[in-house]
Amino acid sequence: MRIPCPFCGLRDGVEFSYQGDANRTRPDPVSVDQTVWNDHVFNRVNTRGVHREFWLHNHGCRAHLVVERNTVTHEIVSVALARQFVLERKP
């Protein structure tokens, strides 16, 4: 798999590390509800098809990215900086 980094260009997938599902919303950080946190940490939906994920370019520019990828074919649909994605999601 090759991922187009906005800063470094097209790079091999081994330079990146998966950081999690970008579609999920984290629980309130001050929440002490163990059930909510257990659900967030341990329960996952195994999406088939196009899916948004957080990736870190750890062997390159160290940028956090949101990669939209087809989980069946591994085709990269889009890549954006994570900070732009997170700012757009804030209410």
ZIMOTA-V383394 format. One record per residue. N is the residue number from 1. SS is DSSP state (a for helix, b for strand, c for the rest). PHI is phi in whole degrees, -180 to 180 (NA if undefined). D_CENTER is the distance of its C-alpha to the mean C-alpha in whole Angstrom. Layout:
N:SS:PHI:D_CENTER + N:SS:PHI:D_CENTER
This chain:
1:c:NA:15 + 2:b:-121:15 + 3:b:-116:13 + 4:b:-81:14 + 5:b:-77:13 + 6:c:-61:15 + 7:c:-101:17 + 8:c:-105:18 + 9:b:86:18 + 10:b:-70:18 + 11:b:-130:17 + 12:b:-70:17 + 13:a:-61:14 + 14:a:-68:15 + 15:a:-78:15 + 16:c:-113:11 + 17:b:-128:10 + 18:b:-68:7 + 19:b:-117:6 + 20:b:128:5 + 21:b:-74:5 + 22:c:-87:4 + 23:c:-91:8 + 24:c:-84:10 + 25:c:-105:12 + 26:c:-69:13 + 27:c:-65:17 + 28:c:-56:19 + 29:c:-58:19 + 30:c:-88:23 + 31:c:-66:23 + 32:c:-111:25 + 33:c:-73:25 + 34:a:-62:24 + 35:a:-64:23 + 36:a:-63:21 + 37:a:-68:19 + 38:a:-61:20 + 39:a:-61:18 + 40:a:-65:15 + 41:a:-79:15 + 42:a:-105:16 + 43:c:-98:16 + 44:c:-129:14 + 45:c:-99:14 + 46:c:-89:14 + 47:c:-73:13 + 48:c:-110:15 + 49:c:116:15 + 50:b:-73:12 + 51:b:-147:9 + 52:b:-94:6 + 53:b:-137:3 + 54:b:-87:1 + 55:b:-132:5 + 56:b:-116:8 + 57:c:-85:11 + 58:c:-74:14 + 59:c:-108:17 + 60:c:-151:17 + 61:c:-82:16 + 62:c:69:14 + 63:c:-75:12 + 64:b:-90:8 + 65:b:-125:7 + 66:b:-109:5 + 67:b:-109:6 + 68:b:-97:8 + 69:b:-136:10 + 70:b:-81:13 + 71:c:-73:13 + 72:c:-89:16 + 73:c:-101:17 + 74:c:66:14 + 75:c:-68:15 + 76:b:-87:12 + 77:b:-89:13 + 78:b:-158:12 + 79:b:-138:10 + 80:b:-141:10 + 81:b:-68:10 + 82:a:-63:8 + 83:a:-63:11 + 84:a:-68:13 + 85:a:-63:10 + 86:a:-66:11 + 87:a:-65:14 + 88:a:-69:15 + 89:a:-82:14 + 90:c:-69:16 + 91:c:-74:20
